[in-house]
Amino acid sequence: MTGPARTQHPPVRAAHLGLGAFHRAHQAWYTQQANDRTRAEEGWGIAAFTGRTPAAAEVLSGSDGVYTLLERSAEGDRVETVQSIVRAVPGADERSWLDTIADPEVRVLTVTVTETAYSATSSVPGRIATALARRAAAEAGAIAVVSCDNLPRNGRMLRDVVLAAAGAEATSVSDIASFVDTVVDRITPAVTAEDIAVVRDITGYDDPAAVVTEPFSEWVLAGDFPGGAPDWAQAGARFVADVGPYEARKLYLLNAGHSFLAAAGRLRGYETIAEAFDDAVLRADTEALWAAQRTAVDLPSAELDDWLDALRIRFANPRIAHRLDQIRRDSPIKVALRLVAPLRRRQDADDAVDEAQRHAVETWIRSLLELDPTDSGTAAVARALSAVPATDRTRTVIDHLTPEGTLA
């Protein structure tokens, strides 16, 4: 039996760049929650474009954009049908991309293109800039561009690289585009054949477009939506004046914990976060790291305590196979933001470097030198560090690792 059928037909009012599992488990899911709570004609359909490869668009097109979300907790599984994506388009379809962004009915563009796509060498900023310039020339009205990648002040970073790529069109792009800062969170591991089989057992149909995720989700947004937006607050999204404290909480606690466990866990032969967190030594190291890192988060202590309690449950969830090698990809960029940045903050405040933070950096360096690299950027940093005396490697990383994941 084929997968779930479409019962809603919301008009295309949003676009997305970077069609992958996380978008389907997060922004598309939030949009579905909003659509379920409004009249059909007021719903928001998404035209979603792939980034590097067309595979996700090809799979989703076969199901008219409808897919199953499998939510896995330690207690069991539940499924939902998501149908907010009404067009799934290969990224190479440039005409469709330009036409969609220039459509006056499209009021929001969300983006999940990973941290590496914000660099000067990436083609992504130029792709967005060209589309926004086309929209400005068509006088199609204002649009909110919503970055959903794990970067500090991600909306502002996206604005800077897009305006730089726009060149002479920068002013016209700036006039019509509002760039929104966000914090996004929902662990979304890669789907396995076993996951697809679970969906089949629960629903009775095959769904190759299914996505697996955890029960927890978070979305914090700060910025203007001049043309409106789906009512994401219906599903718990928060609109705030400044995402900074929430961003620090996620980067310095959840993401830093992931990066440490990915390095330490793989060195001990583990495959997933749950396996690594179940190791008493690694769990104690992670708790020590969190105790040090939380001092850089400007939120009430009680709120942090509650959030960390939820985080422990998430890390220990044995039914979410969040693979350590997936987290290790592009690790120099991630470690610069998650571990080195708060460590430098302590130094700038003339505080002693916490031993748990130093241990996390040292463990990551070991993983670079002892494990196979997951990508070219990681391999380059590993080669550079291998030429540094062992006693100087930690200091080299602390002093010279750039936010772009290179050693200055």
Secondary structure, DSSP 8 states (H G I E B T S, - for coil): -----------EEEEEES-SHHHHHTHHHHHHHHHHTS-GGG--EEEEE-SS-SHHHHHHHTTTT-EEEEEEETTEEEEEEE--EEEEE-TT-HHHHHHHHT-TT--EEEE---GGGGSTT-SHHHHHHHHHHHHHHTT---EEEEE-SSSTTHHHHHHHHHHHHHGGGHHHHHHHEEEEEEEEE-------HHHHHHHHHHHSS--TT-EEE-S--EEEEES--TT----GGGGT-EE-S--HHHHHHIIIIIIHHHHHHHHHHHHTT--BHHHHHTSHHHHHHHHHHHHHHGGG--S-HHHHHHHHHHHHHHHH-TT---BHHHHHTTHHHHHIIIIIHHHHHHHHTT----HHHHHHHHHHHHHHHHS--SSHHHHHHHHHHHTS-GGGHHHHHHHHB-TTSSB-
